[in-house]
Amino acid sequence: MYHEQGNQIATIRKEQQLTQEKFGELFHVTRQTVSNWENEKSYPDLQTLVDISNRFDISLDTLLKEDSKMVAAIDREKVLGTLKREKSIIDFFTGAGTGLVASCLFSPFSAKRSVIIMIGLVMISIGWYKKAKYDKTVFKYMAENEADQN
């Protein structure tokens, strides 16, 4: 039904005889945002795509299959979101672990101090382990993207 590769939004909007401004109003975005979608400078988020699909009775499958660039952008955003969350977890473990160990450096020797230092070292180790996995994932993702572009 919609075969303009990479320009599904424009096709739908024009078939509905809507201006970019009116189309944007339907989905609570600016005219400029609609223009950016149509010129492939950015893409709607998944919820907006679902809303477009529902409003104009176009299957989400059709919307996405016709636009490989949009699917790639959504996949990239998903991967980057996952990586960002993983980075936050790494930062928590290494930061909190370092904080625990550092806070015990000037306290008197005791069993409690030893336990806190051990917990801190375990947290730092978990952070380092997760960081190694994270780095491997990032390098793999970068290599896949580089292969896709060539």
N, C-alpha and C positions, 0 to 999 in steps of 0.2 A: 504494500500500500504506500509506504513512505520510503522512497529510494534515494533521496539526496544524501549520499554518504557524508557523515559528519555535520549535517545541518538539519537534523530532525526537528528541532525547535522552530526554526524559520518556516519549514514546510507546514507544520501543524498550525502555527500562528497565521500564516497566509491563507491556508484552507479555511480557517475559522474567521477570516476577514477581520483580524484584530491588529491594531497598531502595537508596536513594542510596548508603549506606555500602558495600553489596556491589558495586554497579556501580563505585564509585570504586576499590575494591580491585582489580577486574579490570584497571583502567587506571592503577593506581599514583597515584591522586589522592585527595584528601580528600572526605568527604561534602559539605563546604561548596563545594568546587569543582564537584561535580556539581550542586548546588543553583544555583550561579551560572550554569552552562551552561543549566540548565532555565529560569531566570528571565531569560536573555539579558543577564546582567551581564558575562559573559565567554564565550569560545568555546574549544573544544578546539583544540589546534594540529593541523596537517595530519597529522602522524604518528599522533596519537591517533584522528583521524577514520578513517584507514586501518585502524587496529587495531579500531575499532568495526565498520567495514564487514566486515572479515575474520571477526571473532568471531561476528557475528550474520548473516553471509551476506546483507548488504544492499549493493547496489552503491553505491559512493561517489557515483556520478552521482545516484542517487535521494536519498541523504542530503543532498547539496548543493543539488540543484534544488528541493527542498521548503523550503529555508530560505535565503531571499534575504538576510536580515540576517547570517547566519553567513558567507555568501559575501562580502558587502560587508566584513565585519570582517577576513576572511582577506586580501582584496585590499588593504585599508587597511594591515594589518600588513606585507604584502609591500612596498608602496610606501614605508612608513616605514623599513623595513629597508634598502631600496635607498638612500633619501635619507641615512640615517645613515652608510652605508658611503661614499657620495660625499662627505659632509661630512668624514669622516676623511681622505680623500685630499686634499681641499682644504686642510685644516689641515696635513697633512704638507708639501705643496709650499710653501705660504706660510711655514710655520714654519721648515722646513729652509732655504729660500731666504734668509729674513731672517737666520737664524743664520749662514749662510755669509758674507753681505755684512757683517754686524756684526762677525764674527770678523776680517775683513780691514781694518777701519777703522783699527786702531792698529798694523798690521804695516807694515814698510818696503815701498816701491814695488818691485815685481818683476813679471816676466811671469807667474809662478805666481799672484801676488795678483790680477792682472788677469783671469786665466782663472777663478779661483774667484769673483770678483765677477760676471763674466759668467754663470757657471753659476747663481749665486744669483739674479741678476735674471731669468734665463730661468725658473727654478723659481717665483719670485714671479709672473711673468707667466702661467705655466700655472695656478697657483692662482687668480689673478684671473679668468682665462678660464673655468675650471671653476666658479668661484663665480657668475659671470654666468649660466652654463647652469643651475646648481643653483637659483638664485633664480627663473629663468624656469619651471623644472619645479615648484617649490614653489607659485608663484602660479597656475600652470595647475591643479595638483592642488586647491588651495584653491577656485578658481573652479568646478571640476567638482563638488566636494563641496557647495558652496553651491547650485549649480543643482539637484543631486540632492535637497537638503533642501527646496527650494521647490516 
